[in-house]
Amino acid sequence: MWAVDGLPEIQAGDDLATLLAAALDGATPLEDGDVLVVTSKVVAKAEGRVAAIDRDEAVAAETVRVVATRGRTRIVETRHGLVLASAGVDTSNTVAGTVVLLPVDPDASARALRSRVLQVLGVDVAVVVSDTFGRAWRTGLVDQAIGVAGLEPLDDLRGRADHHGNVLDQTVTAVADEVAAAADLVKGKLAGRPVAVVRGLAARLTSEPGGGGAALVRPAAEDMFRLGSRDVLLARRTVRTFSAEPVDPASVRQAVAAALTAPAPHHTVPWRFVLIESAAAKDRLLDAMLDAWVEDLRGDGFTEEQIARRTRRGLVLRAAPYLVVPCLVADGAHDYPDERRSAAEREMFLVATGAGVQNLLVALAVEGLGSAWVSSTMFCRDAVRAALDLPPDWEPMGAVAVGHPAAPAPDRPGRDPADYLIVR
C-alpha cells in the first residue's frame, strides 16, 4: 500500500481520474488489479457536495433516523443506511462556513471513477470510497467502505472447513472495510493524501461492479442492535396483523423479565403473566370471552346482527400466534379503615400494573415482536379465571396479542409535547 502524493485541493467539477494521472506522472504507475481507496470527502467535493449551511442543519437534512445522542454528538442513520456520527457531515478541510456532505450515491461514484480511470490511464482497477466511522464497543475511529466497484465487498466463508475440519457457519469477512481501514494507515488524517493504492488483491477483483458498499449495510430485519437509546420507547407500536412466523417463547420470557423491573408499591411484585402457548388454551380462553361478551351485548338489547359486528373486534386476539394475559395480584396491598385511603391504595396498584404492561410491550418490541394490548379480559374476569384455572385473587388486566408484524407500522401522528404539559 502507498499513498498518492501531489493531488491538489479538489473543487466542484474536477475530474479525479485526470488529476490522479497527473499526480502519478513519474511515480509508481497503476497496474491492472490494483485497488484505489479514495476518501469520500474528495469524491463529494468533486461532485459539488459542499454546502454553505449550518452544520446542525446539514446533519438534520441528511438524517433519516436518530439512533443516539449525547451532548452535541448525534449518532444517526443516513439515507444510504449508514449509521455514523453527524450523518458524515464534515467541517474539516473545507472553507469556513461550509460543510462537506457524503456523496449522494457512493457506489455510483465508485463505478464512475473506476470507468474514468480505465479511460484516462488504461488500467482496470477496483475503487473503494471510504469514510471514517466510530464503533459501538471500541474506542477510536477506523475507515470503512461506503462505495465499492470492481471488488467483492464480502468474502462468505460459511460452509468451508478449517484445518481441523470444523465447518464455519457464521464468518462473512468484510473485505472492502478491511481494505479501507488498511489504506488509511498510509493516507493518514492530516497528511493531505486522500488516495491510496493497494496492490496484491487482484484475485479478489471482479469484472462486474460487484455488490457495492450497499452490501455491507446490514438489513434492518437482521440487525440485533437496531434500536438506539432514543428508539427503544418509540419502537413500541400497536400491531393488529401478524405474519405466520412463530413466536419464540424465550423472547416472551425475556420481555416478562423486563416487565418485572417496573416500579410497584411497598416493594411488592403485583404482576403475574399467563402465557397462552397452546392452541387448546387459546381457544378455551377466547371462546369463554366471546360467550361472556355476547351475553353482555344481549343484555344491553343489541340485535344479533349488531352483536356480530361488534364481536369482530375480538379477531385480533384470535389471529395472534401468541397471547399474554397480565394479571394484577395485590396481595401486598395495605388495609385501611376508610374508603378514601383504600381507593388510593388500589389506584397505586393499578398504576403499577400499567407500568408493568408498558415494560412488557416495550421489551417485546426490542425482541422484534409486535403487540396489541386489548382490554377485553377486564370485562369478563370470572370467565377468564375459569377458562385459565386462575386463583380468585388474580385480576386479568386485558390481553396482549403477540407476533411478528405482517407489515411495517404506519407513521405516528405528530404530537407536540407542549400541548400536553403545564409548567409551574
C-alpha positions as CSV (number, residue, x, y, z in Angstrom):
1,M,0.0,0.0,0.0
2,W,1.1,3.6,-0.7
3,A,-0.5,7.0,-0.8
4,V,-0.6,9.1,-3.8
5,D,1.2,12.5,-3.4
6,G,0.7,15.7,-5.3
7,L,-3.1,15.9,-5.6
8,P,-4.4,19.5,-5.4
9,E,-7.3,20.8,-3.4
10,I,-10.4,19.3,-5.0
11,Q,-13.0,21.6,-6.4
12,A,-16.5,21.0,-7.7
13,G,-16.4,19.6,-11.2
14,D,-12.8,18.3,-11.0
15,D,-12.0,15.1,-12.9
16,L,-10.4,12.9,-10.3
17,A,-9.0,10.5,-12.8
18,T,-7.2,13.2,-14.7
19,L,-5.8,14.7,-11.5
20,L,-4.7,11.3,-10.4
21,A,-2.9,10.7,-13.7
22,A,-1.0,14.0,-13.3
23,A,-0.1,13.1,-9.7
24,L,1.1,9.7,-10.7
25,D,3.3,11.1,-13.5
26,G,6.8,9.9,-12.7
27,A,5.6,7.9,-9.7
28,T,4.8,4.2,-9.3
29,P,2.3,3.5,-12.1
30,L,-1.1,1.9,-11.5
31,E,-1.5,-1.7,-12.7
32,D,-4.5,-3.9,-13.6
33,G,-5.8,-5.4,-10.4
34,D,-4.9,-2.5,-8.1
35,V,-7.4,-1.1,-5.7
36,L,-7.8,2.7,-5.4
37,V,-9.0,3.7,-2.0
38,V,-10.4,7.3,-2.2
39,T,-11.6,9.3,0.8
40,S,-15.2,10.2,0.4
41,K,-14.6,13.9,1.0
42,V,-12.7,14.4,-2.2
43,V,-15.3,12.5,-4.1
44,A,-18.0,14.6,-2.5
45,K,-16.1,17.8,-3.3
46,A,-15.7,16.9,-7.0
47,E,-19.4,16.2,-7.1
48,G,-20.3,19.5,-5.6
49,R,-21.5,18.2,-2.3
50,V,-20.2,21.3,-0.4
51,A,-22.9,23.4,1.2
52,A,-22.8,26.9,2.8
53,I,-25.2,25.9,5.6
54,D,-25.1,25.4,9.3
55,R,-23.6,22.1,10.4
56,D,-26.6,21.2,12.6
57,E,-29.0,22.0,9.7
58,A,-26.9,19.8,7.4
59,V,-27.0,16.9,9.8
60,A,-30.7,17.1,10.2
61,A,-31.2,17.2,6.4
62,E,-29.0,14.1,5.9
63,T,-30.6,12.1,8.8
64,V,-33.5,9.6,8.4
65,R,-33.2,8.2,12.0
66,V,-31.6,9.4,15.2
67,V,-30.0,6.4,16.9
68,A,-28.5,8.0,20.0
69,T,-27.4,11.4,21.3
70,R,-25.0,12.6,24.0
71,G,-24.5,16.3,24.3
72,R,-23.9,17.6,20.8
73,T,-22.9,14.2,19.4
74,R,-25.6,12.6,17.3
75,I,-25.3,9.0,16.0
76,V,-27.8,8.8,13.1
77,E,-28.8,6.8,10.1
78,T,-28.4,8.4,6.7
79,R,-30.5,7.7,3.6
80,H,-27.7,5.4,2.5
81,G,-28.4,3.1,5.5
82,L,-25.1,4.1,7.2
83,V,-25.1,4.6,10.9
84,L,-22.4,7.1,12.0
85,A,-21.8,10.3,13.8
86,S,-23.3,13.5,12.4
87,A,-24.5,11.8,9.2
88,G,-21.0,12.0,7.8
89,V,-21.2,15.8,7.6
90,D,-17.7,17.2,7.8
91,T,-16.4,20.7,8.6
92,S,-12.7,20.0,8.2
93,N,-10.6,20.7,5.1
94,T,-13.3,23.0,3.7
95,V,-13.8,26.8,3.6
96,A,-15.1,28.3,6.9
97,G,-18.9,28.4,6.9
98,T,-19.3,25.4,4.6
99,V,-19.8,21.7,5.2
100,V,-19.0,18.7,3.1
101,L,-21.8,16.1,2.8
102,L,-21.4,12.4,1.8
103,P,-21.8,11.6,-1.9
104,V,-25.4,11.0,-2.9
105,D,-24.7,7.5,-4.2
106,P,-21.2,6.3,-3.1
107,D,-21.5,3.1,-5.2
108,A,-22.3,5.1,-8.3
109,S,-19.4,7.4,-7.5
110,A,-17.0,4.4,-7.2
111,R,-18.3,2.9,-10.5
112,A,-17.9,6.2,-12.3
113,L,-14.3,6.7,-11.1
114,R,-13.4,3.2,-12.0
115,S,-14.7,3.7,-15.5
116,R,-13.0,7.0,-15.9
117,V,-9.6,5.6,-14.6
118,L,-9.8,2.9,-17.3
119,Q,-10.4,5.6,-19.9
120,V,-7.7,8.0,-18.8
121,L,-5.0,5.6,-17.5
122,G,-5.9,2.4,-19.4
123,V,-5.8,0.3,-16.3
124,D,-8.6,-1.9,-14.8
125,V,-8.7,-1.1,-11.1
126,A,-11.2,-1.5,-8.3
127,V,-12.4,1.5,-6.4
128,V,-13.3,1.8,-2.7
129,V,-14.8,5.1,-1.4
130,S,-14.0,5.3,2.3
131,D,-15.3,7.3,5.2
132,T,-14.4,7.4,8.9
133,F,-16.7,5.6,11.5
134,G,-16.7,5.2,15.2
135,R,-17.6,1.7,16.6
136,A,-20.1,1.0,19.3
137,W,-17.9,-1.2,21.5
138,R,-14.5,0.0,20.6
139,T,-12.6,3.3,21.2
140,G,-11.1,5.1,18.2
141,L,-12.1,5.6,14.6
142,V,-11.5,3.4,11.5
143,D,-12.1,3.9,7.8
144,Q,-14.8,1.8,6.2
145,A,-16.1,1.3,2.7
146,I,-19.2,3.3,1.7
147,G,-18.8,2.8,-2.0
148,V,-17.3,-0.1,-3.9
149,A,-16.8,-1.0,-7.5
150,G,-14.8,-3.9,-9.0
151,L,-14.2,-5.6,-5.7
152,E,-16.4,-8.1,-4.0
153,P,-17.1,-6.4,-0.7
154,L,-17.7,-9.6,1.3
155,D,-16.0,-12.9,1.5
156,D,-18.5,-15.5,2.6
157,L,-16.6,-18.4,4.3
158,R,-19.7,-20.2,5.6
159,G,-19.7,-23.8,4.7
160,R,-15.9,-24.0,4.4
161,A,-13.9,-26.1,6.8
162,D,-10.9,-25.0,8.8
163,H,-7.7,-27.2,9.1
164,H,-9.3,-29.1,12.0
165,G,-12.3,-30.0,9.9
166,N,-14.7,-27.6,11.6
167,V,-17.2,-26.1,9.3
168,L,-17.7,-22.3,9.6
169,D,-21.3,-21.2,9.9
170,Q,-21.0,-17.5,10.7
171,T,-18.0,-16.0,9.2
172,V,-18.5,-13.4,6.4
173,T,-15.4,-11.2,6.1
174,A,-15.9,-7.5,5.2
175,V,-13.1,-7.4,2.7
176,A,-13.8,-3.8,1.5
177,D,-13.9,-2.5,5.0
178,E,-10.6,-4.2,5.8
179,V,-9.1,-2.6,2.6
180,A,-10.4,0.8,3.6
181,A,-9.0,0.6,7.1
182,A,-5.6,-0.6,6.0
183,A,-5.3,2.1,3.3
184,D,-5.9,4.8,5.9
185,L,-2.6,3.8,7.6
186,V,-0.8,5.3,4.6
187,K,-3.2,8.1,3.8
188,G,-3.4,9.5,7.3
189,K,-6.0,12.0,8.5
190,L,-3.8,15.1,8.4
191,A,-1.3,14.3,5.6
192,G,-3.4,15.7,2.8
193,R,-3.2,12.5,0.9
194,P,-6.8,11.3,0.2
195,V,-6.0,8.5,-2.2
196,A,-4.1,5.2,-1.6
197,V,-3.2,2.3,-3.8
198,V,-3.5,-1.3,-2.6
199,R,-1.7,-3.9,-4.6
200,G,-1.8,-7.7,-4.3
201,L,-5.6,-8.2,-4.2
202,A,-6.1,-8.8,-8.0
203,A,-7.6,-12.3,-7.2
204,R,-10.5,-10.5,-5.4
205,L,-11.3,-8.2,-8.2
206,T,-14.3,-8.7,-10.4
207,S,-15.1,-7.5,-13.9
208,E,-18.5,-6.6,-12.8
209,P,-19.1,-3.7,-10.3
210,G,-19.8,-6.3,-7.6
211,G,-22.2,-6.0,-4.6
212,G,-21.1,-2.5,-3.8
213,G,-20.9,-0.8,-0.5
214,A,-24.6,-1.3,-0.1
215,A,-23.9,-5.0,0.5
216,L,-22.1,-4.0,3.7
217,V,-25.1,-2.4,5.3
218,R,-26.9,-5.0,7.4
219,P,-30.6,-5.2,6.7
220,A,-32.8,-3.9,9.4
221,A,-34.6,-7.2,9.9
222,E,-31.2,-8.9,10.7
223,D,-29.9,-6.1,13.0
224,M,-29.8,-7.3,16.6
225,F,-28.8,-3.9,17.7
226,R,-31.2,-1.9,15.6
227,L,-32.6,0.2,18.4
228,G,-30.6,3.1,19.7
229,S,-31.3,4.6,23.1
230,R,-33.7,7.1,21.5
231,D,-35.5,4.4,19.6
232,V,-36.5,2.0,22.4
233,L,-39.7,3.5,23.6
234,L,-40.8,4.6,20.2
235,A,-40.3,1.1,18.9
236,R,-43.5,0.0,20.7
237,R,-46.4,0.2,18.3
238,T,-49.8,-1.4,18.4
239,V,-49.8,-4.2,15.9
240,R,-53.0,-5.9,14.9
241,T,-52.0,-8.0,12.0
242,F,-49.3,-10.7,12.2
243,S,-47.3,-13.0,9.9
244,A,-47.4,-16.7,10.2
245,E,-43.9,-16.8,11.7
246,P,-44.0,-18.5,15.1
247,V,-43.1,-16.6,18.3
248,D,-40.1,-17.8,20.2
249,P,-41.3,-18.4,23.8
250,A,-37.8,-17.4,25.1
251,S,-38.3,-13.9,23.7
252,V,-41.6,-13.5,25.6
253,R,-40.0,-14.7,28.8
254,Q,-37.2,-12.1,28.3
255,A,-39.9,-9.5,27.9
256,V,-41.6,-10.7,31.1
257,A,-38.3,-10.3,32.9
258,A,-38.2,-6.7,31.8
259,A,-41.8,-6.2,32.9
260,L,-40.9,-7.3,36.5
261,T,-38.5,-4.3,36.8
262,A,-41.3,-1.8,36.8
263,P,-42.0,0.3,39.9
264,A,-44.6,-1.1,42.3
265,P,-46.0,0.0,45.8
266,H,-44.4,-1.3,49.0
267,H,-41.6,-3.3,47.3
268,T,-44.2,-5.8,46.0
269,V,-44.3,-7.7,42.7
270,P,-48.0,-7.3,41.9
271,W,-48.0,-8.8,38.4
272,R,-48.5,-12.3,37.1
273,F,-48.3,-13.1,33.4
274,V,-50.2,-16.0,31.9
275,L,-48.6,-17.2,28.7
276,I,-51.0,-18.8,26.3
277,E,-48.8,-21.1,24.2
278,S,-51.2,-24.0,23.4
279,A,-54.0,-23.8,20.8
280,A,-56.3,-25.5,23.2
281,A,-55.8,-23.0,25.9
282,K,-56.2,-20.1,23.5
283,D,-59.4,-21.5,22.0
284,R,-60.8,-22.2,25.5
285,L,-60.0,-18.6,26.6
286,L,-61.3,-16.8,23.6
287,D,-64.5,-18.9,23.4
288,A,-65.2,-18.1,27.0
289,M,-64.6,-14.4,26.5
290,L,-66.8,-14.4,23.3
291,D,-69.6,-16.1,25.2
292,A,-69.4,-13.5,28.0
293,W,-69.3,-10.6,25.5
294,V,-72.3,-11.9,23.6
295,E,-74.2,-12.3,26.8
296,D,-73.5,-8.7,27.9
297,L,-74.5,-7.3,24.5
298,R,-77.8,-9.3,24.5
299,G,-78.4,-7.9,28.0
300,D,-77.9,-4.4,26.6
301,G,-80.5,-5.0,23.9
302,F,-78.3,-5.4,20.8
303,T,-79.6,-7.3,17.9
304,E,-77.8,-10.4,16.7
305,E,-76.5,-8.5,13.6
306,Q,-75.2,-5.7,15.8
307,I,-73.6,-8.3,18.1
308,A,-71.8,-10.0,15.2
309,R,-70.4,-6.6,14.0
310,R,-69.1,-5.7,17.5
311,T,-67.5,-9.1,18.2
312,R,-65.4,-8.9,15.1
313,R,-63.2,-6.6,17.0
314,G,-62.0,-9.6,19.0
315,L,-60.4,-11.1,16.0
316,V,-57.0,-9.6,16.7
317,L,-56.6,-11.9,19.6
318,R,-57.9,-14.9,17.6
319,A,-55.4,-14.1,14.8
320,A,-52.4,-13.6,17.0
321,P,-50.0,-16.6,17.2
322,Y,-49.3,-15.9,20.9
323,L,-51.2,-14.3,23.8
324,V,-50.2,-13.0,27.2
325,V,-52.7,-12.2,29.9
326,P,-51.3,-9.9,32.5
327,C,-52.9,-10.1,35.9
328,L,-52.9,-7.8,39.0
329,V,-52.3,-9.6,42.3
330,A,-52.5,-7.0,45.0
331,D,-51.6,-9.4,47.9
332,G,-49.1,-6.8,49.2
333,A,-51.8,-4.0,49.5
334,H,-52.3,-2.4,52.9
335,D,-55.7,-2.4,54.6
336,Y,-57.2,0.9,55.6
337,P,-60.3,1.6,57.7
338,D,-61.5,4.4,55.5
339,E,-62.7,4.3,51.9
340,R,-60.5,7.2,50.7
341,R,-57.2,5.6,51.6
342,S,-58.4,2.2,50.4
343,A,-59.3,3.6,47.0
344,A,-55.9,5.3,46.7
345,E,-54.1,2.1,47.7
346,R,-55.9,0.2,44.9
347,E,-55.1,3.0,42.4
348,M,-51.4,2.7,43.2
349,F,-51.5,-1.0,42.3
350,L,-53.5,-0.3,39.1
351,V,-50.9,2.3,38.0
352,A,-48.1,-0.2,38.8
353,T,-49.9,-2.7,36.6
354,G,-49.9,-0.2,33.7
355,A,-46.1,0.3,34.2
356,G,-45.5,-3.5,34.2
357,V,-47.5,-3.9,31.0
358,Q,-45.8,-1.0,29.3
359,N,-42.4,-2.6,30.2
360,L,-43.7,-5.8,28.7
361,L,-44.8,-4.1,25.4
362,V,-41.5,-2.2,25.0
363,A,-39.4,-5.3,25.7
364,L,-41.4,-7.3,23.1
365,A,-40.6,-4.6,20.6
366,V,-36.9,-4.8,21.5
367,E,-37.2,-8.5,20.8
368,G,-38.5,-7.7,17.4
369,L,-42.2,-8.7,18.2
370,G,-45.3,-6.7,17.6
371,S,-48.1,-6.5,20.2
372,A,-51.5,-5.1,20.9
373,W,-52.9,-4.6,24.4
374,V,-56.6,-5.4,24.3
375,S,-58.8,-4.7,27.3
376,S,-61.3,-7.5,26.8
377,T,-60.4,-9.7,29.8
378,M,-61.2,-6.9,32.2
379,F,-64.9,-7.1,31.3
380,C,-65.2,-10.9,31.9
381,R,-62.7,-11.7,34.6
382,D,-64.7,-14.6,36.1
383,A,-64.9,-16.3,32.7
384,V,-61.2,-15.7,32.1
385,R,-60.2,-17.1,35.5
386,A,-62.4,-20.2,34.9
387,A,-61.0,-20.8,31.4
388,L,-57.4,-20.5,32.6
389,D,-57.9,-22.1,36.0
390,L,-56.6,-19.0,37.8
391,P,-56.8,-18.2,41.6
392,P,-59.7,-16.0,42.6
393,D,-57.4,-13.0,43.6
394,W,-55.8,-12.8,40.2
395,E,-57.4,-9.9,38.2
396,P,-56.9,-10.2,34.4
397,M,-55.9,-6.8,33.1
398,G,-56.5,-7.2,29.4
399,A,-54.7,-9.5,27.0
400,V,-51.7,-8.9,24.8
401,A,-51.6,-10.2,21.3
402,V,-48.0,-11.0,20.3
403,G,-46.5,-11.9,16.9
404,H,-44.3,-10.8,14.1
405,P,-45.8,-7.8,12.3
406,A,-47.2,-8.6,8.9
407,A,-46.3,-5.1,7.7
408,P,-44.5,-2.0,8.9
409,A,-46.5,0.1,11.3
410,P,-47.8,3.4,9.8
411,D,-46.1,6.7,10.9
412,R,-47.3,8.0,14.2
413,P,-49.3,11.3,14.1
414,G,-47.1,14.2,15.2
415,R,-47.7,15.4,18.8
416,D,-46.2,18.5,20.3
417,P,-45.3,17.8,24.0
418,A,-46.1,21.4,24.7
419,D,-49.8,20.6,24.2
420,Y,-49.7,18.0,27.0
421,L,-47.9,19.8,29.8
422,I,-48.1,22.6,32.2
423,V,-45.1,24.2,33.8
424,R,-45.5,25.8,37.3
